[in-house]
Amino acid sequence: MLDHLIPILATTMAAATPLIFAGLGELVAERSGVINLGVEGMMLIGAVAGFAAALHWGVAGGLFFGALAGVLAVLPFAFLTLSLGTNQPATGLALTIFGIGLSAFVGQFFVSQSLPGLRPLDIPLLAQIPVLGPVLFQQTWVVYLSWLAFVLVAWVLARTRWGLILRAVGESPEAAHAIGYNVTGIRYAATCFGGAMAGMAGAYLSTVYTPLWVQNMTAGRGWIAVALVVFATWRPGRLMLGAYLFGGMTILQLHAQGLGVELPSQLLAAIPYVATIVVLVLISRDRRHLLLNLPASLGKPFISH
Amino acid sequence: MQLIEARPNPSRVMRWAAPPLAILLTLVVAAILFAMLGKPPLQAFHVFFIEPLETANGWSELALKASPLILIAQGLALGFRARIYNIGAEGQLLAGAICASGVAIYTDGMDAAWILPAMVVAGAVGGGLWGAIPAWLRTRYQAQETLTTLMLTYVATYLLSWLVSSPWRDPGGTNFPQSILFSEAAMFAPLFEGLRVNTSVWITVIAVPLFWLFVSRSFAAYQLAVGGEAVAAARYAGFSASRTVWLSLVVSGAAAGIAGAAEAAGPVGQLTLSLSPGYGYAAIIVAWVGRLHPLGIVLAGLLMALIYLGGEAAQVSMQLPAAISWLFQGMLLFFLLGADAFVDYRLKRRRQAAGGKE
């Protein structure tokens, strides 16, 4: 049993990594009061940009240019919603549709190419621990990077002045504005961070996880990341938990037939999406708990007078 | 950082000028894009927007594509007015196509006049049920319909994929994941000899005035609009919020389901994985560009159908990928939302901007 379990858990870590990057980025944006439904589109743009860059500069270059492309992709969204006060869900949807088109358009040049991928990086000593070693410490460095991103985001949000200002902007933009903070500027920064993280998540998929460019390769992961932020009730720790649960679901689904589950593979593949719905229902039932954590200004445009 | 301030009154001019302005801006960016790709923009526009309309076949294809887009967008617009954001029309379309195809597959070889109407009803029921799930989740558990409708689209895609690769796969065909070709009784008849446009466009032609009547005359539509504009007022007046959710999601789901049935029993003629070229998503943009107005949606639907046709033409004669139409759709929505901002806002005057804080 353990022989089965270790590879399943180890691959779960890899499958959860893009959800962690994209989810953390969206979490920060939403904490500042901006809901961006363009994650799927930004991930796709990041995936194709990252793939192109990785052909020359390896995975590190791929992740960097993926993040950069994510920022560039989110700028029209940020300008429209923050400077012009447009409807955030609709603008995010436009970004996703635009991203699907742009990535497919650029991606046509990379369809038949492939990348070598990335070797795992064993962490000395820790990698030798039974069970935990192979699961946690024989991963690629990008997985470790996702942990670092989590620690940084959690720390900045909870313990630093920046985090306090960001949360204040999300809770009460009028008050933050009255004290003299530049609400729109802070939201620009948070939204761009979301773009960078989504772009990096996409680049991870195309340069490490797959590693290929395929049209629409994110397959809804951007939307799942948005749902995870709700599931996490806007808290980074719970986001990690959610990402690993969903990562696990995608992997289990691949192993299910080996484990004796007699369901056709196409129906098993639908499980993560059904699970997202179930999880949303479970978390939304308790309206009071959700409202308690919801950034009060989420989705509402702020136009100063 | 902020360039705008509220207008004293919403601008009527901008409300009407925004869609043409957005279309114009999209064309300008498209021209730049074509020039960068080394294709002369005027020639590209000719390929995109003129060539498809030079033949009878082109007009037939335009009607064939505009029909589902308009039908779905009419349903979506009902919900959007009430701020119910059903973005999973693609899944409801597939659910409708699956149910309609079920009727066609199990009646294969029969020749009865009721088969085609039964397929349309099955499509409406399938799409309506697929829309009813998020309505139930929203009213019973308050789960956001944006995410649930979208997730159900993926579920519908995998359900379709399973059906056409196992139980409903054409036993006599190759290993390709697709159903049998429907028999004549399960197909919409062509309107003209030799052209693909078929009698299913009558459904849209009849639906548009019905939607228009419903929106402009009925009390239920008034409740929908009030529910979207002023939640508290709607509650005070005793309008049920959950009825609004059910009505918008089930009606838009059923409309998308009928469109799916018409695709399967029309141009496609069987159940396949590539049944819909993203009509469910494009219809969201059609609804917005059409100002959520039944007649505006007709114009926007025709425009979007032309973008689809142009995309296909550009693929053949200019070797551009078909996904380019998604790119233009996204840009169009971006520009429309941007132009729309100027209905309620105007640019800050320099004098005031200098005196203000930002």
Chai-1 contact restraints between the chains, C-beta under 6 A:
chainA,res_idxA,chainB,res_idxB,connection_type,confidence,min_distance_angstrom,max_distance_angstrom,comment,restraint_id
A,P76,B,F334,contact,1.0,0.0,6.0,A-B,restraint_1
A,L80,B,L337,contact,1.0,0.0,6.0,A-B,restraint_2
A,L80,B,G338,contact,1.0,0.0,6.0,A-B,restraint_3
A,S83,B,Q2,contact,1.0,0.0,6.0,A-B,restraint_4
A,S83,B,L3,contact,1.0,0.0,6.0,A-B,restraint_5
A,L84,B,G338,contact,1.0,0.0,6.0,A-B,restraint_6
A,L84,B,A341,contact,1.0,0.0,6.0,A-B,restraint_7
A,G85,B,A341,contact,1.0,0.0,6.0,A-B,restraint_8
A,T86,B,L337,contact,1.0,0.0,6.0,A-B,restraint_9
A,T86,B,A341,contact,1.0,0.0,6.0,A-B,restraint_10
A,P89,B,Y85,contact,1.0,0.0,6.0,A-B,restraint_11
A,A90,B,L337,contact,1.0,0.0,6.0,A-B,restraint_12
A,T91,B,L337,contact,1.0,0.0,6.0,A-B,restraint_13
A,A94,B,G330,contact,1.0,0.0,6.0,A-B,restraint_14
A,A94,B,L333,contact,1.0,0.0,6.0,A-B,restraint_15
A,A94,B,F334,contact,1.0,0.0,6.0,A-B,restraint_16
A,I97,B,W326,contact,1.0,0.0,6.0,A-B,restraint_17
A,I97,B,Q329,contact,1.0,0.0,6.0,A-B,restraint_18
A,I97,B,G330,contact,1.0,0.0,6.0,A-B,restraint_19
A,F98,B,G330,contact,1.0,0.0,6.0,A-B,restraint_20
A,I100,B,W326,contact,1.0,0.0,6.0,A-B,restraint_21
A,G101,B,A323,contact,1.0,0.0,6.0,A-B,restraint_22
A,G101,B,W326,contact,1.0,0.0,6.0,A-B,restraint_23
A,G101,B,L327,contact,1.0,0.0,6.0,A-B,restraint_24
A,G101,B,G330,contact,1.0,0.0,6.0,A-B,restraint_25
A,L102,B,L327,contact,1.0,0.0,6.0,A-B,restraint_26
A,A104,B,P321,contact,1.0,0.0,6.0,A-B,restraint_27
A,A104,B,A323,contact,1.0,0.0,6.0,A-B,restraint_28
A,F105,B,P321,contact,1.0,0.0,6.0,A-B,restraint_29
A,F105,B,A323,contact,1.0,0.0,6.0,A-B,restraint_30
A,F105,B,I324,contact,1.0,0.0,6.0,A-B,restraint_31
A,F105,B,L327,contact,1.0,0.0,6.0,A-B,restraint_32
A,Q108,B,P321,contact,1.0,0.0,6.0,A-B,restraint_33
A,T184,B,M1,contact,1.0,0.0,6.0,A-B,restraint_34
A,T184,B,Q2,contact,1.0,0.0,6.0,A-B,restraint_35
A,G185,B,M1,contact,1.0,0.0,6.0,A-B,restraint_36
A,G220,B,Y154,contact,1.0,0.0,6.0,A-B,restraint_37
A,W223,B,L150,contact,1.0,0.0,6.0,A-B,restraint_38
A,A227,B,L147,contact,1.0,0.0,6.0,A-B,restraint_39
A,P264,B,W162,contact,1.0,0.0,6.0,A-B,restraint_40
A,Q266,B,Y158,contact,1.0,0.0,6.0,A-B,restraint_41
A,Q266,B,S161,contact,1.0,0.0,6.0,A-B,restraint_42
A,Q266,B,W162,contact,1.0,0.0,6.0,A-B,restraint_43
A,L267,B,W162,contact,1.0,0.0,6.0,A-B,restraint_44
A,A269,B,Y158,contact,1.0,0.0,6.0,A-B,restraint_45
A,A270,B,V155,contact,1.0,0.0,6.0,A-B,restraint_46
A,A270,B,Y158,contact,1.0,0.0,6.0,A-B,restraint_47
A,Y273,B,M151,contact,1.0,0.0,6.0,A-B,restraint_48
A,Y273,B,Y154,contact,1.0,0.0,6.0,A-B,restraint_49
A,Y273,B,V155,contact,1.0,0.0,6.0,A-B,restraint_50
A,T276,B,M151,contact,1.0,0.0,6.0,A-B,restraint_51
A,I277,B,T148,contact,1.0,0.0,6.0,A-B,restraint_52
A,I277,B,M151,contact,1.0,0.0,6.0,A-B,restraint_53
A,L280,B,A143,contact,1.0,0.0,6.0,A-B,restraint_54
A,L280,B,L147,contact,1.0,0.0,6.0,A-B,restraint_55
A,V281,B,L137,contact,1.0,0.0,6.0,A-B,restraint_56
A,V281,B,Y141,contact,1.0,0.0,6.0,A-B,restraint_57
A,V281,B,A143,contact,1.0,0.0,6.0,A-B,restraint_58
A,S284,B,Y141,contact,1.0,0.0,6.0,A-B,restraint_59
A,S284,B,Q142,contact,1.0,0.0,6.0,A-B,restraint_60
A,S284,B,A143,contact,1.0,0.0,6.0,A-B,restraint_61
A,R285,B,Y141,contact,1.0,0.0,6.0,A-B,restraint_62
A,R287,B,Q142,contact,1.0,0.0,6.0,A-B,restraint_63
A,S304,B,Q2,contact,1.0,0.0,6.0,A-B,restraint_64
A,S304,B,E358,contact,1.0,0.0,6.0,A-B,restraint_65
